[in-house]
Amino acid sequence: MDTIPLMNISIVGITTVFSLGLFIISLNSYRKTQKKKILFVSLVLLLFFIKNLLLSVLLFTAQIENTVTILALELFDLLILVFLFIAVLTK
């Protein structure tokens, strides 16, 4: 198996699971606090999850050609998720 597609699948999988987990955590936080800021973050995380789910389907149906581009985009998305979550937790 080629190394780059395996890395792509791994990064997409990690980002998908991470975004789903953060979505669930932020949704529970919204239920407790009722702050609109947390609701907005929950919606953003849900969109990340849906995007990555669709990307996973495209990866497994071999409709994406440039694997280096996908890897770079997924690493960027993972950083966005981390920074977004940190920004919400800090005052």
C-alpha positions as CSV (number, residue, x, y, z in Angstrom):
1,M,0.0,0.0,0.0
2,D,1.3,3.5,-0.9
3,T,2.3,5.6,2.1
4,I,0.6,8.9,1.1
5,P,-2.9,7.5,0.5
6,L,-2.6,5.7,3.9
7,M,-1.6,8.9,5.5
8,N,-4.5,10.7,3.9
9,I,-7.0,8.1,5.1
10,S,-5.5,8.3,8.6
11,I,-5.6,12.1,8.8
12,V,-9.2,12.2,7.4
13,G,-10.3,9.5,9.9
14,I,-8.6,11.3,12.8
15,T,-10.1,14.7,11.8
16,T,-13.6,13.2,11.3
17,V,-13.6,11.4,14.7
18,F,-12.0,14.5,16.4
19,S,-14.6,16.9,14.9
20,L,-17.5,14.6,15.9
21,G,-16.1,14.3,19.5
22,L,-15.7,18.1,19.8
23,F,-19.2,18.6,18.3
24,I,-20.7,16.4,21.0
25,I,-18.7,18.1,23.8
26,S,-19.7,21.6,22.6
27,L,-23.3,20.6,22.2
28,N,-23.4,19.3,25.8
29,S,-21.8,22.5,26.8
30,Y,-24.4,24.5,25.0
31,R,-27.2,22.6,26.7
32,K,-25.7,23.5,30.1
33,T,-24.9,27.2,29.4
34,Q,-27.4,28.2,26.6
35,K,-24.7,30.6,25.2
36,K,-25.1,31.4,21.5
37,K,-21.3,31.4,21.1
38,I,-21.2,27.8,22.0
39,L,-24.1,27.0,19.7
40,F,-22.2,28.6,16.8
41,V,-19.1,26.6,17.6
42,S,-21.2,23.4,17.7
43,L,-22.6,24.2,14.2
44,V,-19.1,24.9,12.9
45,L,-17.9,21.5,14.3
46,L,-20.9,19.8,12.8
47,L,-20.0,21.3,9.4
48,F,-16.4,20.0,9.8
49,F,-17.7,16.5,10.6
50,I,-20.0,16.5,7.5
51,K,-17.2,17.8,5.3
52,N,-14.9,15.1,6.4
53,L,-17.5,12.4,6.1
54,L,-18.0,13.4,2.5
55,L,-14.3,13.5,2.0
56,S,-14.0,10.0,3.4
57,V,-16.6,8.7,0.9
58,L,-14.7,10.4,-1.9
59,L,-11.4,8.9,-0.8
60,F,-12.8,5.4,-0.7
61,T,-14.5,5.8,-4.1
62,A,-11.2,7.1,-5.6
63,Q,-12.7,10.3,-7.0
64,I,-9.9,12.5,-5.6
65,E,-6.6,12.5,-7.6
66,N,-4.2,14.8,-5.9
67,T,-3.3,13.1,-2.6
68,V,-0.8,15.7,-1.4
69,T,-3.4,18.4,-1.7
70,I,-5.9,16.4,0.4
71,L,-3.2,15.8,3.0
72,A,-2.4,19.5,3.3
73,L,-6.1,20.4,3.5
74,E,-6.8,17.9,6.2
75,L,-3.8,19.0,8.3
76,F,-5.0,22.6,7.9
77,D,-8.5,21.6,9.0
78,L,-7.2,19.7,12.0
79,L,-5.3,22.8,13.1
80,I,-8.4,24.9,12.6
81,L,-10.4,22.6,14.8
82,V,-7.7,22.7,17.6
83,F,-7.4,26.4,17.5
84,L,-11.2,27.0,17.4
85,F,-11.7,24.7,20.4
86,I,-8.8,26.4,22.3
87,A,-10.3,29.9,21.5
88,V,-13.6,28.8,22.9
89,L,-12.1,27.5,26.1
90,T,-9.9,30.5,26.9
91,K,-11.3,33.8,28.2
